[in-house]
Amino acid sequence: MMLAHRHPFTPGFMPTKDNLRRDQVDKEIKIMLRELIQKKEQAMKLGKCECKDLLGLMLKSSRQAQTNTNGTNKIGLTIDEVIEECKLFYFAGHETTSVLLTWTMVLLSMHPIWKNRAREEVREICAREMPNYESIGQLKIVNMILHEALRLYPPVAAQYRHLYNETKLGKYTLPGGVDLILPTIFIHHDINVWGEDAEEFKPERFSDGVLKATNNQFAFFPFGWGQRICVGQNFALMEAKIALAMILQHFSFELSPSYKHSPFSFITVQPQHGAPLILHQL
């Protein structure tokens, strides 16, 4: 996708090496998702699942027709739309969580005191056991570190909103048709909110929670805010805590001498030249 964005769009399908590869990948993904959906639908028909997970709810929507007050039928999601939603949740969730973990390991490599504090906390709470839902809830230092990594390098640098109708925003009245850009990364680095040390890695900012860190301002929103907040926020943070805890349990790590610090925003905020790390098993 990133390679495709860098090239001008040409109408029609050109059988280049990259286009053929993209077409092959697209077909493979759709085949896998259709198989997953068919298994889920079969389980739903046999009454073997309660449809409480995200895929189940989407499939339930695709099967049911809702009757409006005027008597017309409104069909839910089509199977093709369910497939596209699955692709979005998997790839967007995978990429953003991966970027968060990458920056966290880079920052901990630059600040070994916090890396050691986090490892001691994980050893105290989890020992050598697999982290679980209960244990990660006790990882206060790990949580502070992840929040600070999200502040300094939010996976998405800016968020966009389109106003369909006239909307009041504080003292401003904005007409319909306006596009708004919420510059997440700039607000996360605003010295008026975070202080003169806004560019520094200081996880202790979040020792008393997000609102205290922002002086009760809504100035920390790596996952968005309000009605459009990311549906995967809790899962992403849980996944990141488990992954980071497991890394700290089993490895020491440091930046390779070849590392060049160059944050780069292209779809996500990522290290432009990669993040080569040297790991040693503990």
Secondary structure, 3 states (H helix, E strand, C coil): CHHHHCCCCCCCCCCCHHHHHHHHHHHHHHHHHHHHHHHHHHHHHCCCCCCCCHHHHHHHHHHCEEECCCCCEEECCCHHHHHHHHHHHHHHHHHHHHHHHHHHHHHHHHCHHHHHHHHHHHHHHHCCCCCCHHHHCCCHHHHHHHHHHHHHCCCCCCEEEECCCCEEECCEEECCCCEEEECHHHHHCCHHHHCCCCCCCCHHHHCCCHHHHCCCCCCCCCCCCHHHCCCCHHHHHHHHHHHHHHHHHHEEEEECCCCCCCEEECCCEEECCCCCEEEEEC
